[in-house]
């Protein structure tokens, strides 16, 4: 369930522009920024871009993944 929140006009316009480019809703874009920002604050030694890419990879489907097998364990 969503909750209404007051935000500044500038942030709203930035979110609207980015949401359109990323095919998200405005609320979805702000939630994404909050998720990345929170994870970045929780991991200050990691670059924010790395945090964002890691979070994106965690959302990808894993059905067709091939398990990693080190060369030392093959055949």
MOPAC internal coordinates of N, CA, C and O (Angstrom, degrees):
PM7 1SCF
backbone

  N    0.0000 0     0.00 0     0.00 0    0    0    0
  C    1.4517 1     0.00 0     0.00 0    1    0    0
  C    1.5200 1   108.75 1     0.00 0    2    1    0
  O    1.2310 1   120.14 1   -49.49 1    3    2    1
  N    1.3060 1   117.34 1   130.51 1    3    2    1
  C    1.4565 1   122.83 1   179.63 1    5    3    2
  C    1.5172 1   111.89 1   -82.03 1    6    5    3
  O    1.2310 1   121.67 1   -23.14 1    7    6    5
  N    1.2996 1   114.40 1   156.86 1    7    6    5
  C    1.4590 1   121.83 1   177.89 1    9    7    6
  C    1.5204 1   108.26 1  -126.38 1   10    9    7
  O    1.2310 1   119.86 1   -45.14 1   11   10    9
  N    1.3226 1   117.87 1   134.86 1   11   10    9
  C    1.4677 1   118.83 1   177.53 1   13   11   10
  C    1.5257 1   110.48 1   -70.69 1   14   13   11
  O    1.2310 1   121.35 1   -40.76 1   15   14   13
  N    1.3288 1   115.03 1   139.24 1   15   14   13
  C    1.4569 1   121.48 1  -179.64 1   17   15   14
  C    1.5238 1   107.63 1  -137.43 1   18   17   15
  O    1.2310 1   120.42 1   -41.55 1   19   18   17
  N    1.3198 1   116.81 1   138.45 1   19   18   17
  C    1.4557 1   121.27 1   176.34 1   21   19   18
  C    1.5270 1   108.81 1   -85.95 1   22   21   19
  O    1.2310 1   120.61 1   -51.11 1   23   22   21
  N    1.3253 1   116.43 1   128.89 1   23   22   21
  C    1.4621 1   121.54 1   175.16 1   25   23   22
  C    1.5235 1   108.08 1  -131.40 1   26   25   23
  O    1.2310 1   120.68 1   -19.06 1   27   26   25
  N    1.2980 1   116.31 1   160.94 1   27   26   25
  C    1.4560 1   120.84 1   179.19 1   29   27   26
  C    1.5185 1   112.25 1   -69.17 1   30   29   27
  O    1.2310 1   121.21 1   -23.55 1   31   30   29
  N    1.3196 1   115.28 1   156.45 1   31   30   29
  C    1.4562 1   121.77 1  -178.76 1   33   31   30
  C    1.5273 1   111.58 1   -60.96 1   34   33   31
  O    1.2310 1   120.29 1   137.70 1   35   34   33
  N    1.3235 1   117.05 1   -42.30 1   35   34   33
  C    1.4606 1   120.15 1  -177.81 1   37   35   34
  C    1.5238 1   111.36 1   -62.23 1   38   37   35
  O    1.2310 1   120.26 1   134.13 1   39   38   37
  N    1.3336 1   117.11 1   -45.87 1   39   38   37
  C    1.4604 1   120.67 1   178.04 1   41   39   38
  C    1.5247 1   110.52 1   -62.17 1   42   41   39
  O    1.2310 1   120.54 1   139.25 1   43   42   41
  N    1.3225 1   116.57 1   -40.75 1   43   42   41
  C    1.4645 1   120.74 1   178.57 1   45   43   42
  C    1.5289 1   110.70 1   -60.12 1   46   45   43
  O    1.2310 1   120.41 1   133.20 1   47   46   45
  N    1.3206 1   116.82 1   -46.80 1   47   46   45
  C    1.4630 1   120.47 1  -179.24 1   49   47   46
  C    1.5279 1   111.67 1   -65.75 1   50   49   47
  O    1.2310 1   120.25 1   140.56 1   51   50   49
  N    1.3251 1   117.13 1   -39.44 1   51   50   49
  C    1.4627 1   120.41 1   176.42 1   53   51   50
  C    1.5226 1   110.50 1   -62.98 1   54   53   51
  O    1.2310 1   120.66 1   136.60 1   55   54   53
  N    1.3251 1   116.34 1   -43.40 1   55   54   53
  C    1.4638 1   120.90 1   179.04 1   57   55   54
  C    1.5296 1   110.80 1   -65.12 1   58   57   55
  O    1.2310 1   120.39 1   140.60 1   59   58   57
  N    1.3139 1   116.86 1   -39.40 1   59   58   57
  C    1.4657 1   120.59 1   179.85 1   61   59   58
  C    1.5302 1   110.48 1   -63.26 1   62   61   59
  O    1.2310 1   120.58 1   135.07 1   63   62   61
  N    1.3207 1   116.49 1   -44.93 1   63   62   61
  C    1.4661 1   120.72 1   179.85 1   65   63   62
  C    1.5240 1   111.15 1   -63.65 1   66   65   63
  O    1.2310 1   120.83 1   132.27 1   67   66   65
  N    1.3270 1   116.02 1   -47.73 1   67   66   65
  C    1.4735 1   120.38 1  -178.66 1   69   67   66
  C    1.5255 1   111.21 1   -67.56 1   70   69   67
  O    1.2310 1   120.49 1   141.07 1   71   70   69
  N    1.3246 1   116.66 1   -38.93 1   71   70   69
  C    1.4677 1   120.68 1   179.47 1   73   71   70
  C    1.5202 1   110.80 1   -60.99 1   74   73   71
  O    1.2310 1   120.43 1   138.28 1   75   74   73
  N    1.3108 1   116.78 1   -41.72 1   75   74   73
  C    1.4623 1   120.47 1   179.45 1   77   75   74
  C    1.5274 1   110.34 1   -63.20 1   78   77   75
  O    1.2310 1   120.56 1   136.80 1   79   78   77
  N    1.3305 1   116.53 1   -43.20 1   79   78   77
  C    1.4694 1   120.45 1  -179.30 1   81   79   78
  C    1.5224 1   112.05 1   -67.59 1   82   81   79
  O    1.2310 1   120.13 1   148.94 1   83   82   81
  N    1.3227 1   117.36 1   -31.06 1   83   82   81
  C    1.4688 1   122.31 1  -176.25 1   85   83   82
  C    1.5248 1   113.30 1   -99.48 1   86   85   83
  O    1.2310 1   120.53 1  -175.80 1   87   86   85
  N    1.3330 1   116.59 1     4.20 1   87   86   85
  C    1.4680 1   122.42 1   179.44 1   89   87   86
  C    1.5314 1   111.21 1    58.96 1   90   89   87
  O    1.2310 1   121.24 1  -134.10 1   91   90   89
  N    1.3299 1   115.22 1    45.90 1   91   90   89
  C    1.4638 1   121.85 1   176.15 1   93   91   90
  C    1.5144 1   108.56 1  -121.90 1   94   93   91
  O    1.2310 1   121.14 1   -14.22 1   95   94   93
  N    1.3221 1   115.43 1   165.78 1   95   94   93
  C    1.4521 1   119.41 1   168.93 1   97   95   94
  C    1.5231 1   107.71 1   -77.44 1   98   97   95
  O    1.2310 1   120.38 1   -15.07 1   99   98   97
  N    1.3141 1   116.87 1   164.93 1   99   98   97
  C    1.4665 1   120.12 1   177.14 1  101   99   98
  C    1.5231 1   109.13 1   -62.48 1  102  101   99
  O    1.2310 1   120.29 1   135.51 1  103  102  101
  N    1.3209 1   117.06 1   -44.49 1  103  102  101
  C    1.4681 1   120.20 1   177.94 1  105  103  102
  C    1.5289 1   110.35 1   -61.60 1  106  105  103
  O    1.2310 1   120.53 1   138.75 1  107  106  105
  N    1.3263 1   116.60 1   -41.25 1  107  106  105
  C    1.4614 1   120.64 1   178.79 1  109  107  106
  C    1.5237 1   111.73 1   -62.39 1  110  109  107
  O    1.2310 1   120.53 1   141.93 1  111  110  109
  N    1.3373 1   116.59 1   -38.07 1  111  110  109
  C    1.4625 1   120.15 1   178.55 1  113  111  110
  C    1.5253 1   111.23 1   -66.31 1  114  113  111
  O    1.2310 1   120.39 1   137.07 1  115  114  113
  N    1.3151 1   116.86 1   -42.93 1  115  114  113
  C    1.4634 1   120.44 1   179.11 1  117  115  114
  C    1.5276 1   110.18 1   -66.53 1  118  117  115
  O    1.2310 1   120.13 1   140.86 1  119  118  117
  N    1.3221 1   117.35 1   -39.14 1  119  118  117
  C    1.4680 1   120.51 1   176.14 1  121  119  118
  C    1.5218 1   110.76 1   -62.77 1  122  121  119
  O    1.2310 1   120.20 1   139.84 1  123  122  121
  N    1.3457 1   117.23 1   -40.16 1  123  122  121
  C    1.4598 1   121.32 1   178.06 1  125  123  122
  C    1.5248 1   110.07 1   -62.40 1  126  125  123
  O    1.2310 1   120.34 1   131.79 1  127  126  125
  N    1.3288 1   116.96 1   -48.21 1  127  126  125
  C    1.4621 1   119.95 1   178.05 1  129  127  126
  C    1.5186 1   111.32 1   -57.78 1  130  129  127
  O    1.2310 1   120.55 1   138.28 1  131  130  129
  N    1.3266 1   116.56 1   -41.72 1  131  130  129
  C    1.4660 1   120.15 1   179.67 1  133  131  130
  C    1.5266 1   110.55 1   -64.98 1  134  133  131
  O    1.2310 1   120.03 1   138.46 1  135  134  133
  N    1.3198 1   117.55 1   -41.54 1  135  134  133
  C    1.4649 1   121.66 1   179.43 1  137  135  134
  C    1.5269 1   110.92 1   -62.34 1  138  137  135
  O    1.2310 1   120.73 1   131.91 1  139  138  137
  N    1.3323 1   116.21 1   -48.09 1  139  138  137
  C    1.4695 1   120.38 1   179.64 1  141  139  138
  C    1.5243 1   110.10 1   -65.16 1  142  141  139
  O    1.2310 1   120.23 1   135.85 1  143  142  141
  N    1.3067 1   117.17 1   -44.15 1  143  142  141
  C    1.4552 1   120.94 1   179.95 1  145  143  142
  C    1.5111 1   112.64 1   -61.40 1  146  145  143
  O    1.2310 1   120.76 1   136.48 1  147  146  145
  N    1.3105 1   116.16 1   -43.52 1  147  146  145
  C    1.4685 1   120.00 1   178.83 1  149  147  146
  C    1.5271 1   111.00 1   -64.27 1  150  149  147
  O    1.2310 1   120.49 1   134.95 1  151  150  149
  N    1.3340 1   116.68 1   -45.05 1  151  150  149
  C    1.4637 1   120.37 1   179.09 1  153  151  150
  C    1.5238 1   110.80 1   -64.45 1  154  153  151
  O    1.2310 1   120.13 1   142.43 1  155  154  153
  N    1.3368 1   117.36 1   -37.57 1  155  154  153
  C    1.4637 1   120.58 1   178.37 1  157  155  154
  C    1.5233 1   110.79 1   -66.26 1  158  157  155
  O    1.2310 1   120.18 1   140.18 1  159  158  157
  N    1.3093 1   117.26 1   -39.82 1  159  158  157
  C    1.4719 1   120.42 1   177.40 1  161  159  158
  C    1.5199 1   111.66 1   -66.94 1  162  161  159
  O    1.2310 1   120.72 1   145.24 1  163  162  161
  N    1.3246 1   116.24 1   -34.76 1  163  162  161
  C    1.4640 1   120.82 1   177.95 1  165  163  162
  C    1.5275 1   112.21 1   -72.70 1  166  165  163
  O    1.2310 1   120.28 1   161.75 1  167  166  165
  N    1.3239 1   117.06 1   -18.25 1  167  166  165
  C    1.4734 1   123.11 1  -177.95 1  169  167  166
  C    1.5249 1   109.35 1  -131.56 1  170  169  167
  O    1.2310 1   119.58 1  -112.98 1  171  170  169
  N    1.3237 1   118.41 1    67.02 1  171  170  169
  C    1.4660 1   120.60 1  -172.10 1  173  171  170
  C    1.5278 1   114.78 1   -64.73 1  174  173  171
  O    1.2310 1   119.52 1   163.26 1  175  174  173
  N    1.3239 1   118.52 1   -16.74 1  175  174  173
  C    1.4634 1   120.72 1   179.44 1  177  175  174
  C    1.5261 1   112.70 1   -81.88 1  178  177  175
  O    1.2310 1   119.92 1   170.40 1  179  178  177
  N    1.3292 1   117.76 1    -9.60 1  179  178  177
  C    1.4632 1   121.78 1  -178.24 1  181  179  178
  C    1.5266 1   110.47 1  -101.34 1  182  181  179
  O    1.2310 1   119.83 1   -39.73 1  183  182  181
  N    1.3321 1   117.93 1   140.27 1  183  182  181
  C    1.4698 1   120.22 1   175.42 1  185  183  182
  C    1.5334 1   110.44 1   -63.59 1  186  185  183
  O    1.2310 1   120.60 1   -35.85 1  187  186  185
  N    1.3220 1   116.45 1   144.15 1  187  186  185
  C    1.4672 1   120.93 1  -178.56 1  189  187  186
  C    1.5316 1   111.35 1   -58.53 1  190  189  187
  O    1.2310 1   119.97 1   143.35 1  191  190  189
  N    1.3225 1   117.66 1   -36.65 1  191  190  189
  C    1.4664 1   120.39 1   178.33 1  193  191  190
  C    1.5177 1   112.03 1   -62.50 1  194  193  191
  O    1.2310 1   120.53 1   140.03 1  195  194  193
  N    1.3174 1   116.60 1   -39.97 1  195  194  193
  C    1.4676 1   120.78 1   177.19 1  197  195  194
  C    1.5263 1   110.46 1   -64.21 1  198  197  195
  O    1.2310 1   120.85 1   138.28 1  199  198  197
  N    1.3195 1   115.98 1   -41.72 1  199  198  197
  C    1.4695 1   120.67 1   178.26 1  201  199  198
  C    1.5344 1   109.56 1   -60.62 1  202  201  199
  O    1.2310 1   120.42 1   133.36 1  203  202  201
  N    1.3298 1   116.80 1   -46.64 1  203  202  201
  C    1.4663 1   120.79 1  -179.00 1  205  203  202
  C    1.5283 1   111.24 1   -62.49 1  206  205  203
  O    1.2310 1   120.08 1   136.71 1  207  206  205
  N    1.3409 1   117.45 1   -43.29 1  207  206  205
  C    1.4666 1   120.94 1   179.60 1  209  207  206
  C    1.5259 1   111.35 1   -66.30 1  210  209  207
  O    1.2310 1   120.26 1   142.32 1  211  210  209
  N    1.3132 1   117.10 1   -37.68 1  211  210  209
  C    1.4672 1   120.87 1   177.92 1  213  211  210
  C    1.5198 1   110.90 1   -64.42 1  214  213  211
  O    1.2310 1   120.70 1   134.93 1  215  214  213
  N    1.3306 1   116.26 1   -45.07 1  215  214  213
  C    1.4685 1   119.59 1   178.46 1  217  215  214
  C    1.5237 1   110.78 1   -62.49 1  218  217  215
  O    1.2310 1   120.19 1   140.79 1  219  218  217
  N    1.3282 1   117.25 1   -39.21 1  219  218  217
  C    1.4644 1   120.50 1   178.32 1  221  219  218
  C    1.5204 1   110.81 1   -64.27 1  222  221  219
  O    1.2310 1   120.23 1   139.18 1  223  222  221
  N    1.3320 1   117.17 1   -40.82 1  223  222  221
  C    1.4673 1   119.31 1  -179.09 1  225  223  222
  C    1.5235 1   111.37 1   -67.27 1  226  225  223
  O    1.2310 1   120.07 1   149.66 1  227  226  225
  N    1.3156 1   117.46 1   -30.34 1  227  226  225
  C    1.4671 1   120.41 1   178.98 1  229  227  226
  C    1.5275 1   111.75 1   -68.38 1  230  229  227
  O    1.2310 1   120.33 1   156.43 1  231  230  229
  N    1.3381 1   116.96 1   -23.57 1  231  230  229
  C    1.4643 1   120.91 1   179.96 1  233  231  230
  C    1.5223 1   112.82 1   -87.25 1  234  233  231
  O    1.2310 1   119.84 1   171.01 1  235  234  233
  N    1.3225 1   117.91 1    -8.99 1  235  234  233
  C    1.4636 1   120.59 1  -178.84 1  237  235  234
  C    1.5253 1   110.50 1   -73.94 1  238  237  235
  O    1.2310 1   120.55 1   -35.21 1  239  238  237
  N    1.3456 1   116.56 1   144.79 1  239  238  237
  C    1.4656 1   119.46 1   178.51 1  241  239  238
  C    1.5265 1   110.97 1   -63.39 1  242  241  239
  O    1.2310 1   120.71 1   -33.31 1  243  242  241
  N    1.3085 1   116.25 1   146.69 1  243  242  241
  C    1.4627 1   121.72 1  -177.15 1  245  243  242
  C    1.5263 1   113.02 1  -113.15 1  246  245  243
  O    1.2310 1   119.75 1  -172.73 1  247  246  245
  N    1.3157 1   118.08 1     7.27 1  247  246  245
  C    1.4664 1   121.78 1  -175.12 1  249  247  246
  C    1.5273 1   113.32 1   -60.28 1  250  249  247
  O    1.2310 1   120.12 1   140.97 1  251  250  249
  N    1.3304 1   117.38 1   -39.03 1  251  250  249
  C    1.4656 1   121.21 1  -174.92 1  253  251  250
  C    1.5273 1   113.27 1   -99.70 1  254  253  251
  O    1.2310 1   120.02 1  -167.03 1  255  254  253
  N    1.3076 1   117.56 1    12.97 1  255  254  253
  C    1.4606 1   120.38 1  -178.59 1  257  255  254
  C    1.5216 1   111.87 1   -69.53 1  258  257  255
  O    1.2310 1   121.32 1   -34.11 1  259  258  257
  N    1.2993 1   115.07 1   145.89 1  259  258  257
  C    1.4583 1   122.32 1   173.61 1  261  259  258
  C    1.5203 1   107.54 1  -101.59 1  262  261  259
  O    1.2310 1   119.45 1   -55.60 1  263  262  261
  N    1.3201 1   118.65 1   124.40 1  263  262  261
  C    1.4679 1   119.89 1  -179.64 1  265  263  262
  C    1.5157 1   111.10 1   -60.84 1  266  265  263
  O    1.2310 1   120.70 1   -36.31 1  267  266  265
  N    1.3123 1   116.27 1   143.69 1  267  266  265
  C    1.4639 1   121.67 1   176.68 1  269  267  266
  C    1.5208 1   109.49 1   -76.77 1  270  269  267
  O    1.2310 1   120.88 1   -52.16 1  271  270  269
  N    1.3216 1   115.93 1   127.84 1  271  270  269
  C    1.4561 1   122.17 1   176.46 1  273  271  270
  C    1.5184 1   106.98 1  -124.20 1  274  273  271
  O    1.2310 1   119.36 1   -66.01 1  275  274  273
  N    1.3314 1   118.83 1   113.99 1  275  274  273
  C    1.4615 1   120.48 1   179.52 1  277  275  274
  C    1.5146 1   111.02 1   -60.61 1  278  277  275
  O    1.2310 1   120.19 1   -28.93 1  279  278  277
  N    1.3365 1   117.24 1   151.07 1  279  278  277
  C    1.4640 1   122.49 1   179.56 1  281  279  278
  C    1.5183 1   111.63 1   -57.04 1  282  281  279
  O    1.2310 1   119.91 1   148.09 1  283  282  281
  N    1.3068 1   117.78 1   -31.91 1  283  282  281
  C    1.4682 1   120.80 1  -178.00 1  285  283  282
  C    1.5254 1   112.41 1   -69.76 1  286  285  283
  O    1.2310 1   119.77 1   165.16 1  287  286  285
  N    1.3557 1   118.04 1   -14.84 1  287  286  285
  C    1.4573 1   121.14 1  -179.48 1  289  287  286
  C    1.5204 1   113.65 1  -106.28 1  290  289  287
  O    1.2310 1   120.00 1  -179.98 1  291  290  289
  N    1.3239 1   117.60 1     0.02 1  291  290  289
  C    1.4682 1   120.04 1  -178.99 1  293  291  290
  C    1.5148 1   109.84 1   -81.36 1  294  293  291
  O    1.2310 1   122.24 1   -34.38 1  295  294  293
  N    1.3358 1   113.32 1   145.62 1  295  294  293
  C    1.3456 1   127.18 1   170.56 1  297  295  294
  C    1.3640 1   140.90 1    25.05 1  298  297  295
  O    1.2310 1   120.10 1   180.00 1  299  298  297

